[in-house]
Amino acid sequence: AGNLLSADGPGEPGHRCSPDPVVAAAAAILAGNDSDDQQFQDNLPKAVERGLLTEADVDRALANVLRVGFRLGAFDPATPWDTIGMDVVRKPEHLALALRVAQESMTLLSNRNNFLPLRPDSVKSVAVIGPAGDQDYPTGNYYGTPTVKVGVTAGLRALLGEGASVQFEAGTTFTGPADPEAIARAVALAKQSDVVVLCLGTNGQVEAEGRDRRDLDLPGAQQQLLEAVFGANRRVALVLLNAGPLATAWAHDRVPAVLAAWYPGEAGGTAIARALFGVDNPGGKLPYTVYASLDGVPPQNEYDVSKGYTYQYFKGVPLYPFGHGLSFTRFRFSNLQLSAARIRANGQVDISFDITNTGTRAGAEVAQLYTHQLRSRSYQPIRTLRAFQRVLLEPNETQRITFTLPAAQLAWYQGGKTGFAVEPGEFDIGVGASSDNIRLRAMLTVTK
């Protein structure tokens, strides 16, 4: 019911189901939304009084909620979890996992002229600039409160030790207006430093549950800070700490390197520092399309993705395509083989190929399998991800990858009594490093 109403205030339409919260709560129950919060507590008794619901309707919903609660052990006198004490909190293996998650999520978006990795012996002073550069960086929604958060400044200081000076200036907040004095301090620090690590992005004030962005731009005065700092020192590595996509086309065209760090958790600064200086080789990939702008993107109230949303239907040129992510090494895809050129609609095919690390350092590549149905009764996606696998390779190492593709995965919803079904036809099979970087192709025929 909360979604059917509004997060802005009682009675205000959110999803425009009804301006009346009692009507919306009743509609939610009748639609099968059995569990909610204060909205149900306040409005379900009124809905019964007004005849919008019967007590049997409420009993049915309550029975479903209680059934789940019993299955979860919520009413048991004791559960296996009761024996777990607070001594497990921040155990070494858990802290190591937090760091590993951050390390493996680092996604190198651009790296002009191999600006990264930075070399510690050639960097004696680092300017960390931006609202996400210190301890108060964002860690996302639905998370615990870390006892210790390692920000980018602290991570760089720990990595470089006394061999380099690492200083911080925020320059601006995430969402506030430009502060000329703060930007001036950031510019002065950039001018006197060998390299700038510019940490920009979003936080819970910008994107969170029940909060949509109106555009894809850097919020607040961050773009102004970016341009001022880059004007003072062109040796800039832009680190983005954000959840949803940011259209940083200006930076992509000018800044030497852009690293997506997401909301990296309590060890974020350590992982970012290690990636910037090449201790780790970034191997993350984008889980969404980053548009260069909103040009050609449908409006927010268009919920049909086939109208031009996502890598599956967007016909423009993205800033960064779905599945994109660079490395400090290079990978070659070769020797594509299909176990069969023709399969039946209830069959499957094995798709095998080699990946070789042709560079001089170890690195991880994420091999991605895409398909496209050439002719169909329905409007088909440009391409659809069917499988992926991350593989770590030493220099000159080759690994054979095999994806098993059941024909059932090629089904689409045909409506009526047919439901999901495979339409026989020709399918383009593509293997590569992103949705826009297909290295190997083959044709597959699916018959009845």
Stockholm file with secondary structure:
# STOCKHOLM 1.0

chainA/1-448         AGNLLSADGPGEPGHRCSPDPVVAAAAAILAGNDSDDQQFQDNLPKAVERGLLTEADVDRALANVLRVGFRLGAFDPATPWDTIGMDVVRKPEHLALALRVAQESMTLLSNRNNFLPLRPDSVKSVAVIGPAGDQDYPTGNYYGTPTVKVGVTAGLRALLGEGASVQFEAGTTFTGPADPEAIARAVALAKQSDVVVLCLGTNGQVEAEGRDRRDLDLPGAQQQLLEAVFGANRRVALVLLNAGPLATAWAHDRVPAVLAAWYPGEAGGTAIARALFGVDNPGGKLPYTVYASLDGVPPQNEYDVSKGYTYQYFKGVPLYPFGHGLSFTRFRFSNLQLSAARIRANGQVDISFDITNTGTRAGAEVAQLYTHQLRSRSYQPIRTLRAFQRVLLEPNETQRITFTLPAAQLAWYQGGKTGFAVEPGEFDIGVGASSDNIRLRAMLTVTK
#=GR chainA/1-448 SS CTTTSCSSSTTCCSSSSCSCHHHHHHHHHHTTCCCCSHHHHHHHHHHHHTTSSCHHHHHHHHHHHHHHHHHHTTTSSCCGGGGCCGGGTTCHHHHHHHHHHHHHHCEEEEEGGGCCSCCGGGCSEEEEESTTSSSCCCCCSSCCCCSCCCCHHHHHHHHHGGGSEEEEECCSCSSSCCCHHHHHHHHHHHHTSSEEEEEEECCTTTSBTTBCCSCSSCCTTHHHHHHHHHHHCSCEEEEEECSSCCCCHHHHHHSSEEEECCSCCTTHHHHHHHHHTTSSCCCCCCSSCBCSSSTTCCCTTCCCGGGTCHHHHCCSCCSBCTTCCBCSSCEEEEEEEESCSEEETTCEEEEEEEEEECSSSCEEEEEEEEEEESSCSSCCCSCEEEEEEEEEECTTCEEEEEEEEEGGGGCEECCTTTCEECCCEEEEEEEEEETTEEEEEEEEEEEC
#=GC SS_cons         CTTTSCSSSTTCCSSSSCSCHHHHHHHHHHTTCCCCSHHHHHHHHHHHHTTSSCHHHHHHHHHHHHHHHHHHTTTSSCCGGGGCCGGGTTCHHHHHHHHHHHHHHCEEEEEGGGCCSCCGGGCSEEEEESTTSSSCCCCCSSCCCCSCCCCHHHHHHHHHGGGSEEEEECCSCSSSCCCHHHHHHHHHHHHTSSEEEEEEECCTTTSBTTBCCSCSSCCTTHHHHHHHHHHHCSCEEEEEECSSCCCCHHHHHHSSEEEECCSCCTTHHHHHHHHHTTSSCCCCCCSSCBCSSSTTCCCTTCCCGGGTCHHHHCCSCCSBCTTCCBCSSCEEEEEEEESCSEEETTCEEEEEEEEEECSSSCEEEEEEEEEEESSCSSCCCSCEEEEEEEEEECTTCEEEEEEEEEGGGGCEECCTTTCEECCCEEEEEEEEEETTEEEEEEEEEEEC
//
